[in-house]
Amino acid sequence: MHREIGEEKLIAYVGRITPYKHIEDLLYAWRIVEKKVNDSRLVIAGRPDLKYLSKLIRLARRLGLRKVLFRTNISHEEKLKILARAKAIVYTSIKEGWGQTVMEAAICGTPTIAYNVPGLRDAIKH
């Protein structure tokens, strides 16, 4: 689960790793993707709530996920590299003020998949 980013089709979550972001929803969905898309990888990157990060790592193991990479406390340069390389970012937060990462991804030409909630729907063009 802690491999480097390779040449796979990369999907990313970049942002704070905290409970209200509902990243476990992404892990449950990723279980389906991982079975159907052999050359895919999910990276979850950001500043973590350590207790929640531990919960996510345990969940990923329990679900048998093999293509998930957790990166914590990344630099701004690494964040931009991930956003530019990703085929899409996924944002599972159900409450956002604006969604700065969504805007940064858009600048990199990377689309966002997110819940239809205030803040995110305002930052994403359907």
C-alpha positions in Angstrom: 0.0 0.0 0.0 3.0 2.3 0.3 4.5 2.0 -3.1 5.7 4.9 -5.2 3.6 6.4 -8.0 4.3 4.5 -11.2 2.9 4.5 -14.7 -0.6 3.3 -13.8 -3.8 5.2 -14.4 -3.7 7.4 -11.3 -6.8 8.6 -9.4 -6.2 10.8 -6.5 -7.7 12.4 -3.4 -5.6 15.4 -2.3 -6.6 17.3 0.8 -6.8 17.1 4.5 -7.3 13.5 5.6 -10.0 14.0 8.2 -13.3 12.2 9.1 -15.6 14.8 7.6 -14.0 14.2 4.2 -15.6 10.7 4.1 -12.6 9.1 2.4 -13.8 5.7 3.4 -16.5 6.2 0.7 -13.7 6.4 -1.8 -12.1 3.2 -0.5 -15.3 1.3 -0.9 -15.7 2.5 -4.4 -12.1 1.8 -5.2 -12.6 -1.9 -4.4 -14.8 -2.0 -7.6 -12.3 -0.1 -9.7 -9.4 -2.2 -8.6 -11.1 -5.3 -9.8 -12.0 -3.9 -13.2 -9.0 -1.7 -14.1 -5.8 -3.6 -13.8 -3.4 -0.7 -14.4 -5.0 1.7 -11.9 -3.7 3.2 -8.7 -5.3 5.4 -6.1 -3.2 7.9 -4.1 -4.6 9.6 -1.0 -2.4 12.5 -0.1 -2.6 15.3 2.4 -2.2 16.4 6.0 -3.7 13.7 8.2 -5.7 13.3 11.3 -3.5 10.4 12.5 -6.3 8.4 14.1 -8.5 8.7 11.0 -5.5 7.8 8.7 -5.0 4.6 10.8 -8.7 3.8 10.3 -8.4 4.2 6.6 -5.3 2.1 6.3 -7.0 -0.7 8.3 -10.1 -0.4 6.1 -8.0 -0.6 2.9 -6.3 -3.8 4.2 -9.6 -5.3 5.3 -11.1 -4.6 1.8 -8.0 -6.3 0.3 -7.0 -3.2 -1.6 -3.5 -3.6 -3.2 -3.3 -0.4 -5.3 -3.7 2.3 -2.7 -0.9 4.7 -1.8 -1.1 6.9 1.3 1.1 10.0 1.2 1.2 12.4 4.1 2.4 15.9 4.6 3.4 16.4 1.0 5.0 19.5 -0.4 3.1 21.9 -2.6 5.3 20.8 -5.5 4.4 17.1 -4.9 0.7 18.0 -4.6 0.8 19.7 -8.0 2.7 16.8 -9.5 0.0 14.4 -8.3 -2.8 16.7 -9.5 -1.3 17.0 -12.9 -0.6 13.3 -13.3 -4.0 12.1 -12.1 -6.7 11.1 -14.6 -9.2 12.5 -12.1 -9.4 13.5 -8.5 -12.2 12.3 -6.3 -13.6 14.4 -3.5 -15.9 12.6 -1.1 -16.5 15.5 1.3 -20.2 16.2 2.0 -19.5 19.7 3.2 -17.0 22.1 1.7 -16.6 25.9 1.9 -15.1 26.1 -1.6 -12.8 23.2 -2.6 -9.5 24.8 -3.3 -8.0 21.5 -4.4 -10.7 21.2 -7.0 -9.6 24.5 -8.5 -5.9 23.5 -8.4 -6.8 20.3 -10.2 -8.7 22.2 -12.8 -5.7 24.4 -13.4 -3.7 21.2 -14.1 -6.4 20.1 -16.5 -7.5 17.3 -14.2 -11.3 16.7 -13.7 -12.9 16.2 -10.3 -15.5 13.6 -9.3 -17.4 14.8 -6.2 -20.7 14.7 -4.4 -23.2 17.3 -5.4 -22.9 19.5 -2.3 -22.6 23.2 -1.8 -19.1 24.5 -2.3 -18.1 21.6 -4.5 -20.9 22.0 -7.0 -20.0 25.7 -7.2 -16.4 24.9 -8.1 -17.1 22.1 -10.6 -18.6 22.6 -14.1 -20.7 19.5 -15.0 
